[in-house]
Amino acid sequence: MADRFHVCASCVNFRALRTEDGMKYFCDRLGYETKTNYKFNCWEPKQQVKKLMEKRKR
């Protein structure tokens, strides 16, 4: 189930910043720029993603 949701954009460490050049996405934990669809083993889902995962389990 987690594989379906496991992307940087659904992680608690994901940050989106609007700049003059467009959107920039960062991982606060890793400390560098990322993309919304990247996947890392350190993934910690946001609370709303956890709730959705629980809902879909049922």
PyMOL CGO cylinders between C-alpha atoms (Angstrom):
from pymol import cmd
from pymol.cgo import CYLINDER

trace = [
    CYLINDER, 0.00, 0.00, 0.00, 2.76, 2.48, 0.88, 0.3, 1, 1, 1, 1, 1, 1,
    CYLINDER, 2.76, 2.48, 0.88, 4.31, 2.08, -2.59, 0.3, 1, 1, 1, 1, 1, 1,
    CYLINDER, 4.31, 2.08, -2.59, 1.29, 3.79, -4.08, 0.3, 1, 1, 1, 1, 1, 1,
    CYLINDER, 1.29, 3.79, -4.08, 1.84, 6.88, -1.90, 0.3, 1, 1, 1, 1, 1, 1,
    CYLINDER, 1.84, 6.88, -1.90, 5.63, 6.75, -1.45, 0.3, 1, 1, 1, 1, 1, 1,
    CYLINDER, 5.63, 6.75, -1.45, 6.91, 9.90, -3.16, 0.3, 1, 1, 1, 1, 1, 1,
    CYLINDER, 6.91, 9.90, -3.16, 8.68, 12.98, -1.84, 0.3, 1, 1, 1, 1, 1, 1,
    CYLINDER, 8.68, 12.98, -1.84, 5.59, 15.19, -2.21, 0.3, 1, 1, 1, 1, 1, 1,
    CYLINDER, 5.59, 15.19, -2.21, 3.75, 13.09, 0.41, 0.3, 1, 1, 1, 1, 1, 1,
    CYLINDER, 3.75, 13.09, 0.41, 6.59, 13.21, 2.97, 0.3, 1, 1, 1, 1, 1, 1,
    CYLINDER, 6.59, 13.21, 2.97, 6.68, 15.38, 6.10, 0.3, 1, 1, 1, 1, 1, 1,
    CYLINDER, 6.68, 15.38, 6.10, 10.14, 16.65, 5.09, 0.3, 1, 1, 1, 1, 1, 1,
    CYLINDER, 10.14, 16.65, 5.09, 9.04, 17.94, 1.67, 0.3, 1, 1, 1, 1, 1, 1,
    CYLINDER, 9.04, 17.94, 1.67, 8.97, 21.72, 1.12, 0.3, 1, 1, 1, 1, 1, 1,
    CYLINDER, 8.97, 21.72, 1.12, 7.74, 23.64, -1.91, 0.3, 1, 1, 1, 1, 1, 1,
    CYLINDER, 7.74, 23.64, -1.91, 9.00, 27.19, -2.47, 0.3, 1, 1, 1, 1, 1, 1,
    CYLINDER, 9.00, 27.19, -2.47, 7.79, 29.61, -5.12, 0.3, 1, 1, 1, 1, 1, 1,
    CYLINDER, 7.79, 29.61, -5.12, 10.66, 31.59, -6.64, 0.3, 1, 1, 1, 1, 1, 1,
    CYLINDER, 10.66, 31.59, -6.64, 10.98, 34.05, -9.50, 0.3, 1, 1, 1, 1, 1, 1,
    CYLINDER, 10.98, 34.05, -9.50, 12.20, 31.12, -11.62, 0.3, 1, 1, 1, 1, 1, 1,
    CYLINDER, 12.20, 31.12, -11.62, 9.23, 28.91, -10.71, 0.3, 1, 1, 1, 1, 1, 1,
    CYLINDER, 9.23, 28.91, -10.71, 8.63, 26.27, -8.08, 0.3, 1, 1, 1, 1, 1, 1,
    CYLINDER, 8.63, 26.27, -8.08, 11.54, 24.68, -6.21, 0.3, 1, 1, 1, 1, 1, 1,
    CYLINDER, 11.54, 24.68, -6.21, 11.15, 21.53, -4.13, 0.3, 1, 1, 1, 1, 1, 1,
    CYLINDER, 11.15, 21.53, -4.13, 13.40, 20.62, -1.20, 0.3, 1, 1, 1, 1, 1, 1,
    CYLINDER, 13.40, 20.62, -1.20, 13.86, 17.89, 1.35, 0.3, 1, 1, 1, 1, 1, 1,
    CYLINDER, 13.86, 17.89, 1.35, 14.44, 19.43, 4.79, 0.3, 1, 1, 1, 1, 1, 1,
    CYLINDER, 14.44, 19.43, 4.79, 15.87, 16.18, 6.12, 0.3, 1, 1, 1, 1, 1, 1,
    CYLINDER, 15.87, 16.18, 6.12, 18.36, 15.53, 3.32, 0.3, 1, 1, 1, 1, 1, 1,
    CYLINDER, 18.36, 15.53, 3.32, 19.05, 19.22, 2.74, 0.3, 1, 1, 1, 1, 1, 1,
    CYLINDER, 19.05, 19.22, 2.74, 18.87, 19.40, -1.02, 0.3, 1, 1, 1, 1, 1, 1,
    CYLINDER, 18.87, 19.40, -1.02, 16.54, 19.99, -3.94, 0.3, 1, 1, 1, 1, 1, 1,
    CYLINDER, 16.54, 19.99, -3.94, 14.29, 17.11, -4.95, 0.3, 1, 1, 1, 1, 1, 1,
    CYLINDER, 14.29, 17.11, -4.95, 11.33, 16.46, -7.22, 0.3, 1, 1, 1, 1, 1, 1,
    CYLINDER, 11.33, 16.46, -7.22, 7.76, 15.64, -6.27, 0.3, 1, 1, 1, 1, 1, 1,
    CYLINDER, 7.76, 15.64, -6.27, 7.91, 12.12, -7.71, 0.3, 1, 1, 1, 1, 1, 1,
    CYLINDER, 7.91, 12.12, -7.71, 11.31, 11.08, -6.31, 0.3, 1, 1, 1, 1, 1, 1,
    CYLINDER, 11.31, 11.08, -6.31, 11.45, 8.28, -3.73, 0.3, 1, 1, 1, 1, 1, 1,
    CYLINDER, 11.45, 8.28, -3.73, 13.90, 7.82, -0.87, 0.3, 1, 1, 1, 1, 1, 1,
    CYLINDER, 13.90, 7.82, -0.87, 14.08, 5.20, 1.90, 0.3, 1, 1, 1, 1, 1, 1,
    CYLINDER, 14.08, 5.20, 1.90, 13.81, 7.89, 4.57, 0.3, 1, 1, 1, 1, 1, 1,
    CYLINDER, 13.81, 7.89, 4.57, 10.20, 8.65, 3.58, 0.3, 1, 1, 1, 1, 1, 1,
    CYLINDER, 10.20, 8.65, 3.58, 7.88, 9.59, 6.46, 0.3, 1, 1, 1, 1, 1, 1,
    CYLINDER, 7.88, 9.59, 6.46, 4.32, 10.15, 5.19, 0.3, 1, 1, 1, 1, 1, 1,
    CYLINDER, 4.32, 10.15, 5.19, 2.36, 13.27, 6.13, 0.3, 1, 1, 1, 1, 1, 1,
    CYLINDER, 2.36, 13.27, 6.13, -0.52, 12.79, 8.57, 0.3, 1, 1, 1, 1, 1, 1,
    CYLINDER, -0.52, 12.79, 8.57, -3.18, 13.14, 5.87, 0.3, 1, 1, 1, 1, 1, 1,
    CYLINDER, -3.18, 13.14, 5.87, -1.38, 10.51, 3.76, 0.3, 1, 1, 1, 1, 1, 1,
    CYLINDER, -1.38, 10.51, 3.76, -1.30, 8.12, 6.74, 0.3, 1, 1, 1, 1, 1, 1,
    CYLINDER, -1.30, 8.12, 6.74, -5.05, 8.60, 7.17, 0.3, 1, 1, 1, 1, 1, 1,
    CYLINDER, -5.05, 8.60, 7.17, -5.68, 7.95, 3.49, 0.3, 1, 1, 1, 1, 1, 1,
    CYLINDER, -5.68, 7.95, 3.49, -3.52, 4.81, 3.59, 0.3, 1, 1, 1, 1, 1, 1,
    CYLINDER, -3.52, 4.81, 3.59, -5.50, 3.53, 6.60, 0.3, 1, 1, 1, 1, 1, 1,
    CYLINDER, -5.50, 3.53, 6.60, -8.79, 4.31, 4.87, 0.3, 1, 1, 1, 1, 1, 1,
    CYLINDER, -8.79, 4.31, 4.87, -7.74, 2.45, 1.72, 0.3, 1, 1, 1, 1, 1, 1,
    CYLINDER, -7.74, 2.45, 1.72, -6.65, -0.62, 3.75, 0.3, 1, 1, 1, 1, 1, 1,
    CYLINDER, -6.65, -0.62, 3.75, -10.23, -1.23, 4.83, 0.3, 1, 1, 1, 1, 1, 1,
]
cmd.load_cgo(trace, "trace")
